[in-house]
Amino acid sequence: MSGPGREKAPSGLITDLKYRFPGRYIASWGALALALLVIALVVPVTLRPDGLRVSTALAGVLALASLGQMLVVMLGAIDLSVPAVITCSAGVVVHYGTQGANLLAVVGVALAVSVVISLLNWLFISVIRLNAIIVTLATFGIVTGAVVLWTGASFSMTGLAPTDMQNFTHWSFLGLNACFIVAVVVGVIIALVLSKTRGGRQIAAIGSNRRAARFHGINVRRIEFFTFGGVGLLYGLAGVLVAGFVVTPDTSVGTPYQLATITAVAIAGTAFNGGPSSAASVVCACLFLQLLDQALSIYGFAAGPRVVAQGVALVLAVSAITLGQFALSGLRWGNRGIHRGGGRNPEQGVGSKTTPSFNIKETI
């Protein structure tokens, strides 16, 4: 019998870890560790300061966009309008961030426009209850076309991002780019909100079972409203940072993030039917994908084979998650069998035939 001062049994600690950090979240960490090992042996130049600054910068932008995609997936939806919102945000910064302009005001406008676009998705998905894929795909086409008509392919006469934004996005600390540092800070904030606040926990509850969440008194539309608003803010921030890092962005600057965000969220172990997720695993998956892409680029692979490599990584990661869940399930059933058979007579062999004694409570 356990007393109040007695330490928790090992099985209890394992159970706590299982619920705090489920096995499906481990795939991205294992993939990152394996990638670092292979890259250090085959393409070590990727991990040198210059290569690491580029990789972490793009990983930071991808992480911000993927964290937004993660929140949408947690609600049981999917967002295909990511490239359009990122492009629109970058376009606002480049178009209006000319010399003498108030950069903070320009960035604020870019973020506000991104939030408005995301809230329009909320209106059609959450209120009118249209299919999320159709709505966000339509948003992608409309916004992308509108940006091209409004700003042109290069966003402005010079096509250059504001100098202060360039300086910030090219700054690094200990080999880590400022974009990645921003993404890590944002990821920590999101993780705390999802785990420590009532509204954050309700996001996962809505994604797990929308109807049950409503029956438990959760204001579903209100939570989804703020979630989509936060998603737009993340996409807008990603667009602002990528504009500064690329220096001369164009209307295709957001294109890679449609597939990459979905891939990162999947590798991070997020269930696409809604429910809980891990912000740390998403950031880890983004760093893995960007290091992989950078290493393949340095090794001489073209864009096509690099996209294929991302697809292979996705398949392998999801397969590892699935196999790991099956293995843990079999282990749990095995442990149950051992515990149930603990009272067996030691003289009985495995093949001995005895009449089992049933407990009425167990059969019921």
TORSEBA-835105 format. One record per residue: residue in one letter; x, y, z of N, C-alpha, C in turn. Coordinates in pm, whole numbers, plus 50000, padded with zeros to 5 digits. Layout:
AXYZXYZXYZ
...
This chain:
M500854988250000500005000050000500895012350000
S500605021849916501445033549904501045044050004
G502025050150066501805060750161501975074250096
P501625084850169501715098050109503135102350080
G504105097350156505495101250136506275091950047
R505595081549999506295071649919506465076649776
E507615073649714507865077949577506955070549480
K506675077149369505795071249267506475059249202
A505715048649184506245036549123506675039248980
P507635031248928508075033248789506935032648689
S505985023648710504865022648617504045035448615
G503925041948732503205054648738503925065548662
L505255065748673506025075648598505895073548448
I505925060848406505775057748264504405062148214
T503375060048296502025064248258501945079348244
D502565086548339502565101248330503245105948202
L504405100048171505125103948049504315100647925
K503595089447929502815085347813501715095447782
Y501085100947887500005110547863500525124647841
R501665127947900502225141247880502935142347746
F503555131647700504315131847574504075118647503
P502935117147433502605104547366503675100247266
G503685087347237504715081747151504715087547010
R503555092146961503505097246824504275110246808
Y504595116946920505355129346912506865126946902
I507305114646919508735111846925509335110846784
A508515108246683509035105946548509855117746498
S509385129946520510115141646469511465143246538
W511525140146667512795141146740513775130446692
G513285118346668514155107846616514635111146476
A513745116646393514135120446257515195131346260
L515045141046350516035151846360517395146646405
A517375137846505518645132146554519335124146445
L518575116046371519155108146262519675117146151
A518935127746119519365136946014520655143946053
L520755148346178521985154946223523185145646213
L522975132946249524065123246243524515120946099
V523565118746008523905116145868524535128445804
I523965140145831524485152445772525905155145820
A526165152745950527505154946004528535145945937
L528105134145893529035124745829529155126845679
V528065130645613528035131245466528195145545414
V527435154845471527465168845424527725178045544
P528885177545604529125185345726529065200445705
V529225205045580529195219445555527825225345591
T526775217045591525435221745627525385226845770
L526195220845857526165224445998527195235046034
R527895240445936528805251445962528005264345982
P528605274646042527845286746079527015292645966
D527595294245848526835300245738525655291545696
G525905278545680524825269545643523755268445750
L524185268645876523235267545987522355279945997
R522925291645968522125303945972521015303645867
V521345298845747520315298045643519255287645680
S519695276145727518755265445762517825269545874
T518365275745977517515279646091516595291246055
A517035300045964516155310945921514915305545851
L515115296845754513985291245680513165281645768
A513835274745860513115266145953512225274346046
G512695286146084511875294846169510615299546098
V510755303645973509585307945895508615296245878
L509155284545844508305272645829507635268945960
A508345270546071507775267046202506595276046237
L506725289046210505615298146239504385294446157
A504575291846028503445287945943502875274445985
S503755265146024503305251746062502565251946197
L502955260746286502215262146412500795266846386
G500635275946288499285279846250498505268246189
Q499155260646101498505248946044498145238846152
M499005237346252498745228046362497465231746436
L497255244646462496055248946533494795245946452
V494875247746321493725244646235493455229646236
V494505221646228494345207046228493795202246362
M494215208646470493695204946602492185206646609
L491645216046531490195217946526489505207946433
G490305199546366489735189646277489585194546134
A490265205546099490205210945962491595210645901
I491745216745785493045217945719493025230845639
D494175237445630494255250745569495165250245447
L494595252445330495365252945205495645267245160
S495235277045240495435291045203496725296745260
V497565288445321498795293245385499665301345289
P499945296545165500815304345076500255318145044
A498935319045027498325331844992498465342045104
V498255337745227498345347045340499785351545360
I500735342245349502155345845361502555355645251
T502125352845128502445361745016501825375545035
C500595375945082499935388745104500655396845211
S501035390545318501755397345425503095402745376
A503835394445302505105398845247504905410345148
G503835409645069503545420144973503255433545039
V502515433245148502225445745221503505451945274
V504385443745331505635448845387506515455145279
V506645448345166507515453345059506885465444989
H505575464944968504905475544893504875488644970
Y504615487745100504455500045180505675503145268
G506585493545280507755495845365508865502945294
T508545513545226509555521145152510345530045248
Q511355536545193512215545045275511405556445336
G511545558145468510825568545540509505564045598
A509055552145565507785547145618507965542145761
N506885542445836506895537245973506815521945966
L507945515245991508015500845971507075493346064
L506975497846188506085490946283504625491746237
A504245503446184502875504846135502645495846013
V503635495045925503515486445807503375471845847
V504215467445942504135453645991502775451146056
G502285461046132500975459646194499865457946092
V499945465445983498945464245876499035450445811
A500265445545788500435432345728499845421445816
L500065422345945499505412446037497985413546044
A497465425946042496015427846048495335422045925
V495915424345808495345418845684495335403545689
S496415397745741496495383045752495425377645845
V495185384645956494145380346051492765381145986
V492515391745911491215393345844490975381945745
I491995378345668491835367345572491535354345645
S492245351845754492005339545830490625339445894
L490145351045939488805351645998487715349645893
L487995353245769487045349945662486945334845644
N488065327945657488025313245656487175308145771
W487335314245889486535310146005485045311845977
L484695323045914483285325745887482655314745802
F483345310645697482775300645607482885286445662
I483945283945742484145270345793483355267845920
S483425277046015482835274846146481375279146153
V481035290446091479675295746102478775289945994
I479215291245868478385286145758478545271145741
R479625265545797479875251145800480135245345660
L480965252345581481405247045453482665238645473
N482975230445375484155221845384485435230245389
A486325227045484487525235045507488455234845387
I488595223445322489495222445207489005231245093
I487695231045066487145239144958487285254044989
V486975257745112487025271845151488445277245142
T489405270245200490775275345202491425274745064
L491025265044983491535264644845491015276544766
A489735280044786489175291844721489865304544771
T490125305244901490825316844957492215318144897
F492885306844881494215306844820494195313044681
G493235308744597493165313944462492775328644457
I491785332444537491305346344534492385356044583
V492995352844697493985361944756495225362744669
T495685351344618496875351444532496635359944408
G495495358244343495175366244226495045381044259
A494435384044374494265397944415495615404644441
V496545397344503497875403044529498605406044400
V498515397144303499175399444173498595411644104
L497265413144106496625424644043496965437644116
W497145436644246497345448644329498785453744324
T499735444644343501135448844357501995445344236
G501595436044156502465431044050503335419844103
A504145414244015504935402444053506015405744155
S506545418144155507655421544243507245429944362
F505945432144382505375439144497505595454244495
S506705459144439506975473544438507935476844324
M508265489744310509175493944204510565487944223
T511055487944347512375482344374512315467444405
G511185462944464511065448944502511845445244626
L512385455244698513225452644815512425453644943
A512695444745037512115445545170512785457045246
P512125462645348512725473545426514085469545484
T514995479145487516365476345531516405471345675
D515625477545763515615473145903515125458745916
M514145454945834513655441145837514715431645785
Q515465435745685516565427545635517615425445743
N517955436245812518985435245917518535425946029
F517265426846067516775418346176516765403646136
T516255400646017516115386645977517455380145940
H518505388045923519825382345896520715382346020
W520175386946132520935386546257520875372446315
S521935368246380521975354846439522685355246573
F522405345146654523005343746785523405329146805
L524685326846825525215313246841524855304446721
G524875310346604524585302746483523115301146453
L522245305846541520805304746521520255317946470
N519555317446358518995329446299517865335146385
A517665348246372516625355046450515235349446420
C514995345346296513685339646261513405327046342
F514425318746359514225306446435514045309446583
I514765319146634514605323046775513195328046800
V512675336246707511295340946719510315329146718
A510555319546629509665307846620509685299646748
V510855298146808510955290546933510195297647044
V510355310747054509635318447157508125317247136
V507675318747011506255317446981505765303347011
G506595293246978506225279447007506055276947156
V506925282647237506805281147382505515287547432
I505205299347380503965306247421502745297847383
I502735292547261501595284347218501475271747303
A502615265447333502575253347417502005256347554
L502385267647612501855271447743500365274447737
V499945281347631498525284547616497695271747601
L498195262347519497445249947495497365241047618
S498395241547702498435232247816497995238547949
K498135251747961497895258148091496625266548099
T496045269747985494845278047988493605269847951
R492485274648000491235267547972490885267947824
G491045279847764490745281147621491645272647535
G492925271547573493855263147496493465248547499
R493075243747615492645229747625491335227247550
Q490525237547540489245235947470489435234547319
I490555239547265490815237647122490905222847089
A491675215447169491795201047146490465193947171
A489705198647269488405192347299487445194047181
I487455205647119486575208047004486985199146888
G488295198146863488765189746755488465175046777
S488515170546903488245156546933486785153146911
N485885161946956484445159446940483725172746954
R483405178746842482785192046842481435192046914
R480625181946888479295181446948479385179447099
A480265170547144480425168347287480965180947356
A481855188047289482375200547346481265210647367
R480345211447271479225220747285478305216547399
F478085203447414477245198647522477865201247660
H479195202047665479885204847791480005219747820
G479325227847743479275242147771480365250347706
I481145244647615482195252147548481585260547437
N481945273247434481495282147326482375279347204
V481925270047122482745264847013483115275846914
R482155283646872482435294046772483395304546827
R483275307746953484165317847012485595312747015
I485785300247056487135294347060487705293446919
E486895289346823487365288346685487685302046627
F486915312246667487165325846620488565330346663
F488875328946790490195333246839491305324346784
T491015311646762492025302646706492385306846563
F491375309146480491645313446343492315327146340
G491965335946435492645348646444494125346946474
G494435337946568495825335046599496555328546483
V495855320146409496455313746291496855324246188
G495975333846162496295344646069497485352746116
L497585354946247498715362346302500025354946278
L500005341746293501205333646270501605333746123
Y500635332346034500935332845891501495346645853
G500875357145906501345370645876502765373045924
L503085368146044504445369646097505445362046011
A505045350145966505915342445876506175350045747
G505145356545693505315364345570506225376345588
V506095383045702506945394545729508405390345738
L508675379445809510055375045827510665369645698
V509895362045621510455356545497510725367545396
A509925378245400510185389545310511525396045343
G511805397845472513065403845511514255394945481
F514085381845497515215372845475515505370945327
V514455369745246514655367945103515135380845037
V514815392245096515205405745050514365410344932
T514245402244827513455405944709512385395344682
P511375394344768510345384044748509435387544632
D508785377344577507795379444472506535371644507
T505625370544414504335364244443504435349144466
S505575343244441505745328844464506425325944598
V506625336244683507385334444806506695324844903
G505365323944898504655315344992504365301444939
T504645299044811504275286244748504795273944820
P506055273444866506545261044928505835257245058
Y505115266645119504595264145253503235257245254
Q502655255045139501385247845137501595233145172
L502525226645104502815212645132503715211045254
A504665220245272505635218745380504985219445517
T503985228145534503345229145665502565216345698
I501895210945599501145198445621502115187045653
T503235186545582504245176245608504805177445748
A505115189645791505675191745924504685187646033
V503435191346015502415187846115502225172746122
A502275166046007502125151546006503315144646072
I504535149046040505725143046102505725145346253
A505145156646296505085159546440504095150646514
G503345142546443502445133146510501055138346535
T500675149346472499345154946491498315146646416
A497215143346483496135135746420495295145146336
F495085141746208494375150746117492865150246134
N492375142046224490955142346256490665151046378
G491675158546425491485167746535491965162146667
G492205170946762492655166846894493975173246932
P494615168347038495835174547090497005173746993
S497985182447014499205182446935500325188047020
S501535187846966502715192447039503415203246957
A503475215347012504155226346944505645223646933
A506235217447035507665214447032507995204646920
S507155194646901507395184946795507245191246657
V506345200946644506175207846516507425215846482
V507955223346579509185231046555510335221646522
C510415210346591511455200546565511325194846424
A510105191846382509885186546247510285196746140
C510015209446166510395219846070511905220946057
L512615220146169514075220646163514615208546088
F514025196946111514435184846038514245186345888
L513065191145846512775192545704513715202645637
Q513995213545707514845223645645516305219245638
L516775212445742518145207145738518275196745627
L517275188345612517285178345505517315185045368
D516485195145349516445202045220517755209345192
Q518325215545295519585222745277520725213145243
A520765201745312521835191945287521725186445145
L520515183345101520335178144965520695188644860
S520365201344890520715212044797522225213544784
I522935213244896524395214344893525005202244823
Y524385190744840524895178444779524685178244628
G523855187444576523695188544432522345184344378
F521375181444465520055177144418519235189244375
A518455187544269517565198044222516325198744309
A515435208244277514245210344360513315198144359
G513175191744243512285180144233512665168744326
P513905163844319514305153144412514215157044559
R514375170044590514275174344730512835173244779
V511885176444692510475174844729510135160044747
V510685151644659510495137144673511055132344806
A512205137544845512815133644973511925137445090
Q511285149245083510355153145188509165143545195
G508675139345077507575129845076507975116445135
V509175111845103509665099245160509815100545311
A510335111945357510475114145501509115113945570
L508105119745505506755119645561506235105345574
V506385097445468505905083545472506615075545581
L507935077045589508685069745689508295073845831
A508115086945852507765091645985506375086646027
V505405087745936504055083045969504045067945990
S504835060745910504925046145928505525042746064
A506565050346103507185047846233506195050546346
I505405061346332504395064446435503375053246445
T502895048546329501875037946329502415024946387
L503615021046343504205008746395504495009746545
G504925021646587505185023546730503925022246812
Q502805027646762501535026446834501075011946840
F501255004446730500894990246732501774982646832
A503074985946836503974979046928503604981747073
L503294994647103502904997847240501584991347277
S500664990647179499384984047206499584969247237
G500454962547159500734948447185501424946347319
L502304955747356502994954547484502024956047599
R501064965247586500074967047692499214954547708
W498794948647594497984936547602498794925047662
G500084924647629500934914347688501054915747838
N501204928047885501304930548028500014926948100
R498874929648034497594925948095497474910748109
G497954903648006497904889048012498774883548124
I499944889948143500844885348250500214887548386
H499574899548404498964902448533497784893248560
R496994890248456495844881548476496274867248506
G497414863248449497874849748470498804848248589
G498934859048668499874858548779499474848648887
G498184845448899497764836349004497714821848961
R498254818448844498184804948793499094795748875
N498714783548886499524773448955500824771348880
P501994772748944503264771048875503454757348813
E502744747248865502914733748813502184732048680
Q501284741448647500574740248521501454744548406
G501474736848301502254740348183501464749548093
V502144753947991501494762947898500354755947826
G500554743347797499534736247723498544728947811
S498604730747943497694723648032496294728748016
K495314720248023493914723948005493244723848141
T492824735448183492104736648309490844744548284
T489904742748371488664750248359488814763748427
P488744774648354488944787748415487824791348508
S488164799048608487154803848703486794818048665
F485524820748643485084833748598484574841848716
N484814854748707484284864148805483124871348739
I481984871548803480794877248743481004891948710
K481824898948793482064913048767482894915148642
E483844906148616484674907248497483854904448371
T482964894648377482164891348259481174902448228
I480654908948329479734919948304480494931948249
